[in-house]
């Protein structure tokens, strides 16, 4: 097959994947609206039954994903509480020095762990192979970069690797390890921002599961170098230095109740992508209900017009305060 045909076929596949992801989000929004209407009609007894059933399902799911009686590959028992999971994450021997207390990497144009006091903090939770994450980042990364350059926001990235099974070679762990290594050995956060943008590029991010085509460390290294990371750093970024810490961070992050979906089919679960603004959860299902793009939802939440993006000295109106409602802007 000619190279152009291959490229076009690949793009059609990715377009189909994005369409499926958008359809999934719309389905969640429709389901949430349907459930809301149902709840206004059912009686108190039925409500109690439904609540009890949901509780049972939640306990079942939690036990299946966070077994309390089994052991991890290191031989230690899996954490059974958020506090225990956080303690286990912080107890990992080889961990990144620049990570904050919740396992994220906080940065602004001033550097890592150097925030701009009157700027909002946008936190993003992502898995490198997650198709929804890719769709989101392709929407927002250029806007984030412009706001970052202008000193309008602080950013906080949380790298997750729970979708390793969606590839044949632990792609998520390898790509995330590289990101952490870049943070630790390259003081310019712009390089991390660009690396993330590169690996979510439509022509680079791999498909999942049966459609996955192996991506070599060399190809990932090329994306790091394109982002401005030196060859000396990029060539050492794929030694899986932080895998144990990333896995412990996965467990802790997935157990944090403030990150759980609040509506839709995945209510009660932490999924990727997840966005918070000044620590407040952004409901992506509602974003779909209002027919908004994630970019527009973020800008509305922080109180910044699109025409103001990237303008030095023009700050989002919320500062470090409560985000605005995405439907009213108030």
Secondary structure per residue as TSV (DSSP state, phi and psi in degrees):
chain	resnum	aa	ss	phi	psi
A	1	X	-	360.0	131.3
A	2	X	-	-56.6	152.9
A	3	X	H	-58.4	-40.7
A	4	X	H	-63.6	-37.9
A	5	X	H	-64.9	-41.5
A	6	X	H	-61.1	-44.3
A	7	X	H	-63.6	-42.5
A	8	X	H	-65.3	-39.2
A	9	X	H	-63.9	-40.7
A	10	X	H	-64.2	-40.9
A	11	X	H	-66.8	-36.5
A	12	X	H	-62.5	-41.4
A	13	X	H	-61.1	-44.1
A	14	X	H	-67.1	-37.3
A	15	X	H	-63.0	-41.3
A	16	X	H	-62.8	-40.1
A	17	X	H	-64.6	-42.6
A	18	X	H	-64.5	-39.6
A	19	X	H	-62.6	-40.6
A	20	X	H	-63.8	-40.7
A	21	X	H	-65.0	-42.4
A	22	X	H	-64.9	-38.0
A	23	X	H	-64.9	-37.5
A	24	X	H	-63.6	-42.7
A	25	X	H	-65.3	-39.6
A	26	X	H	-66.2	-37.1
A	27	X	H	-63.5	-40.8
A	28	X	H	-60.8	-43.7
A	29	X	H	-62.9	-43.8
A	30	X	H	-64.2	-40.7
A	31	X	H	-64.1	-41.4
A	32	X	H	-61.9	-42.5
A	33	X	H	-66.4	-40.5
A	34	X	H	-61.8	-44.5
A	35	X	H	-64.2	-39.2
A	36	X	H	-61.0	-43.9
A	37	X	H	-66.3	-39.1
A	38	X	H	-62.4	-39.5
A	39	X	H	-68.2	-21.8
A	40	X	H	-79.3	-13.0
A	41	X	H	-104.4	-28.4
A	42	X	S	-79.1	153.4
A	43	X	-	-80.0	172.2
A	44	X	H	-63.5	-36.9
A	45	X	H	-65.6	-43.9
A	46	X	H	-64.1	-38.5
A	47	X	H	-58.6	-45.1
A	48	X	H	-61.8	-39.7
A	49	X	H	-64.4	-44.6
A	50	X	H	-63.3	-44.2
A	51	X	H	-60.5	-42.5
A	52	X	H	-63.2	-41.6
A	53	X	H	-64.0	-44.1
A	54	X	H	-60.9	-40.1
A	55	X	H	-61.6	-42.6
A	56	X	H	-62.7	-45.5
A	57	X	H	-60.4	-43.8
A	58	X	H	-60.8	-43.0
A	59	X	H	-63.6	-40.9
A	60	X	H	-62.7	-47.1
A	61	X	H	-62.4	-44.9
A	62	X	H	-59.7	-43.8
A	63	X	H	-68.4	-33.8
A	64	X	H	-69.7	-33.0
A	65	X	H	-96.8	-18.5
A	66	X	S	-133.8	66.5
A	67	X	-	-60.1	135.4
A	68	X	S	-91.3	-17.5
A	69	X	S	-107.7	-3.4
A	70	X	S	-96.2	174.0
A	71	X	B	-117.3	156.4
A	72	X	-	-81.3	175.7
A	73	X	T	-63.0	-21.1
A	74	X	T	-86.9	-4.1
A	75	X	S	96.2	-5.5
A	76	X	-	-94.1	151.4
A	77	X	B	-67.3	145.9
A	78	X	-	-66.3	142.1
A	79	X	-	-61.6	143.4
A	80	X	-	-112.5	3.9
A	81	X	S	-146.9	162.6
A	82	X	H	-61.0	-43.1
A	83	X	H	-62.2	-41.7
A	84	X	H	-66.8	-38.1
A	85	X	H	-66.0	-40.1
A	86	X	H	-65.3	-41.6
A	87	X	H	-62.6	-41.2
A	88	X	H	-64.8	-39.5
A	89	X	H	-62.1	-45.5
A	90	X	H	-72.9	-15.8
A	91	X	H	-88.5	-8.1
A	92	X	-	-60.2	133.0
A	93	X	S	-62.5	-49.8
A	94	X	S	-102.6	102.7
A	95	X	-	-134.9	155.2
A	96	X	-	-71.0	133.4
A	97	X	T	-72.5	-22.0
A	98	X	T	-91.9	-3.7
A	99	X	-	-70.1	144.4
A	100	X	-	-85.9	-174.0
A	101	X	T	-67.8	-16.6
A	102	X	T	-105.4	11.5
A	103	X	S	83.7	16.9
A	104	X	-	-106.6	170.2
A	105	X	E	-117.7	108.1
A	106	X	E	-95.0	132.3
A	107	X	E	-156.8	161.6
A	108	X	E	-141.7	-173.3
A	109	X	T	-64.1	-16.5
A	110	X	T	-82.5	-11.8
A	111	X	E	126.9	-178.1
A	112	X	E	-72.6	136.5
A	113	X	T	57.6	28.6
A	114	X	-	-126.7	96.0
A	115	X	-	-90.8	158.0
A	116	X	-	-94.0	118.7
A	117	X	T	-61.7	-35.3
A	118	X	T	-99.7	18.4
A	119	X	S	-109.4	144.7
A	120	X	E	-72.4	158.0
A	121	X	E	-110.0	119.5
A	122	X	E	-101.9	117.4
A	123	X	E	-105.2	133.7
A	124	X	E	-122.7	131.5
A	125	X	E	-110.7	122.8
A	126	X	E	-143.3	150.1
A	127	X	E	-118.4	131.2
A	128	X	T	-55.6	-30.3
A	129	X	T	-96.9	-9.0
A	130	X	-	-60.7	117.8
A	131	X	H	-63.7	-36.0
A	132	X	H	-65.0	-36.2
A	133	X	H	-64.5	-43.1
A	134	X	H	-60.5	-45.2
A	135	X	H	-60.1	-42.9
A	136	X	H	-65.3	-48.2
A	137	X	H	-64.7	-34.3
A	138	X	H	-67.7	-23.2
A	139	X	H	-77.6	-40.5
A	140	X	H	-111.1	-15.7
A	141	X	H	-62.2	-40.2
A	142	X	H	-66.7	-35.1
A	143	X	H	-68.5	-43.4
A	144	X	H	-59.3	-43.3
A	145	X	H	-62.3	-41.1
A	146	X	H	-65.5	-43.0
A	147	X	H	-68.0	-38.1
A	148	X	H	-59.9	-49.4
A	149	X	H	-61.1	-35.1
A	150	X	T	-86.0	-1.8
A	151	X	T	71.3	29.6
A	152	X	-	-91.7	-15.4
A	153	X	E	-143.7	157.2
A	154	X	E	-101.9	145.5
A	155	X	E	-120.3	149.0
A	156	X	E	-138.1	115.9
A	157	X	E	-105.4	132.5
A	158	X	E	-118.1	114.3
A	159	X	E	-90.4	127.0
A	160	X	E	-119.6	155.0
A	161	X	-	-132.9	20.6
A	162	X	T	-69.8	-10.8
A	163	X	T	-101.5	24.7
A	164	X	G	-53.9	-35.8
A	165	X	G	-67.9	-11.6
A	166	X	G	-81.5	-1.5
A	167	X	S	-129.0	167.8
A	168	X	S	-94.1	-2.4
A	169	X	S	-142.2	33.9
A	170	X	-	53.2	46.9
A	171	X	H	-55.8	-44.9
A	172	X	H	-59.1	-45.8
A	173	X	H	-64.1	-40.2
A	174	X	H	-67.7	-45.2
A	175	X	H	-67.6	-38.5
A	176	X	H	-71.0	-40.8
A	177	X	H	-54.8	-43.7
A	178	X	H	-61.7	-41.6
A	179	X	H	-60.8	-44.7
A	180	X	H	-64.6	-41.6
A	181	X	H	-62.3	-40.1
A	182	X	H	-61.3	-44.6
A	183	X	H	-57.2	-44.4
A	184	X	H	-73.0	-27.5
A	185	X	H	-120.0	4.5
A	186	X	-	-137.2	114.2
A	187	X	-	-78.1	-2.7
A	188	X	-	-96.4	104.7
A	189	X	H	-64.7	-17.1
A	190	X	H	-61.2	-31.0
A	191	X	H	-70.0	-37.3
A	192	X	H	-64.4	-46.1
A	193	X	H	-57.1	-43.3
A	194	X	H	-72.8	-36.6
A	195	X	H	-60.8	-45.6
A	196	X	H	-61.2	-43.7
A	197	X	H	-59.8	-40.6
A	198	X	H	-65.7	-43.6
A	199	X	H	-75.0	-16.2
A	200	X	T	-96.2	2.8
A	201	X	S	-57.4	141.9
A	202	X	T	-57.8	-32.2
A	203	X	T	-89.7	3.2
A	204	X	T	-120.4	-46.1
A	205	X	S	-57.3	126.4
A	206	X	-	-76.9	159.2
A	207	X	-	-76.5	168.9
A	208	X	-	-100.1	166.2
A	209	X	G	54.1	-128.2
A	210	X	G	-64.1	-20.9
A	211	X	G	-90.1	-1.4
A	212	X	-	-69.5	132.0
A	213	X	-	-113.8	122.9
A	214	X	-	-50.6	137.4
A	215	X	-	-113.9	121.1
A	216	X	-	-76.5	159.5
A	217	X	H	-59.2	-34.4
A	218	X	H	-61.7	-41.5
A	219	X	H	-67.3	-37.8
A	220	X	H	-66.6	-39.8
A	221	X	H	-59.2	-39.2
A	222	X	H	-60.5	-38.0
A	223	X	H	-67.8	-35.6
A	224	X	H	-66.1	-43.6
A	225	X	H	-67.9	-36.8
A	226	X	H	-62.2	-26.7
A	227	X	T	-80.5	-6.8
A	228	X	T	107.1	-0.3
A	229	X	-	-73.4	137.4
A	230	X	-	-67.2	153.6
A	231	X	H	-60.6	-35.9
A	232	X	H	-59.2	-38.9
A	233	X	H	-82.3	-48.3
A	234	X	H	-60.5	-34.6
A	235	X	T	-70.1	-16.3
A	236	X	T	-108.7	6.6
A	237	X	T	-83.2	-1.3
A	238	X	T	-120.2	38.7
A	239	X	S	-99.1	9.7
A	240	X	-	57.0	34.7
A	241	X	T	-58.2	-36.8
A	242	X	T	-111.2	19.7
A	243	X	H	-59.3	-46.5
A	244	X	H	-60.9	-41.6
A	245	X	H	-67.4	-42.3
A	246	X	H	-60.5	-41.5
A	247	X	H	-66.5	-39.8
A	248	X	H	-66.4	-37.8
A	249	X	H	-66.1	-37.5
A	250	X	H	-54.7	-49.6
A	251	X	H	-61.1	-47.8
A	252	X	H	-62.2	-48.4
A	253	X	H	-61.4	-42.5
A	254	X	H	-67.8	-16.8
A	255	X	H	-96.4	-7.4
A	256	X	-	-73.6	115.3
A	257	X	G	-63.2	-29.0
A	258	X	G	-71.3	-9.1
A	259	X	G	-103.6	1.1
A	260	X	S	-74.6	145.5
A	261	X	B	-58.6	138.2
A	262	X	-	-102.2	-5.2
A	263	X	S	-155.1	171.7
A	264	X	S	81.8	-174.7
A	265	X	T	-64.6	-21.6
A	266	X	T	-105.2	19.1
A	267	X	B	-56.7	133.1
A	268	X	T	91.9	-3.8
A	269	X	S	-115.0	147.5
A	270	X	-	-91.7	124.5
A	271	X	-	-129.7	166.0
A	272	X	S	-109.1	143.4
A	273	X	S	-80.6	153.4
A	274	X	E	-129.0	141.6
A	275	X	E	-128.1	133.9
A	276	X	E	-126.7	150.4
A	277	X	E	-125.4	116.9
A	278	X	T	51.5	37.7
A	279	X	T	84.2	-3.5
A	280	X	E	-96.5	129.9
A	281	X	E	-65.3	131.6
A	282	X	-	-96.4	115.2
A	283	X	-	-78.0	103.0
A	284	X	H	-70.6	-21.5
A	285	X	H	-66.5	-43.5
A	286	X	H	-65.1	-34.6
A	287	X	H	-56.4	-43.3
A	288	X	H	-66.6	-39.3
A	289	X	H	-59.9	-36.9
A	290	X	T	-89.2	8.0
A	291	X	T	54.1	39.6
A	292	X	-	-101.8	156.5
A	293	X	-	-84.3	157.3
A	294	X	H	-63.1	-36.3
A	295	X	H	-58.9	-48.0
A	296	X	H	-65.5	-36.0
A	297	X	H	-64.4	-41.9
A	298	X	H	-64.9	-46.0
A	299	X	H	-62.7	-41.0
A	300	X	H	-62.8	-43.4
A	301	X	H	-62.0	-38.3
A	302	X	H	-90.5	-8.1
A	303	X	T	76.7	50.4
A	304	X	-	-137.3	128.2
A	305	X	-	-76.5	151.8
A	306	X	G	-60.0	-33.4
A	307	X	G	-68.7	-14.8
A	308	X	G	-96.1	-8.4
A	309	X	T	-61.7	128.8
A	310	X	T	85.1	2.4
A	311	X	-	-90.5	112.4
A	312	X	T	-61.4	132.6
A	313	X	T	92.6	-12.7
A	314	X	-	-99.9	112.4
A	315	X	-	-106.4	149.2
A	316	X	-	-57.1	141.4
A	317	X	T	-69.6	-23.8
A	318	X	T	-80.0	-16.6
A	319	X	T	55.8	-126.7
A	320	X	T	-99.0	16.6
A	321	X	S	-92.0	-161.7
A	322	X	-	-71.8	135.4
A	323	X	-	-64.2	154.3
A	324	X	-	-78.7	154.0
A	325	X	-	-68.5	135.3
A	326	X	T	-72.7	-20.2
A	327	X	T	-85.7	-30.9
A	328	X	T	-113.6	-19.7
A	329	X	-	72.9	15.6
A	330	X	-	-113.6	360.0
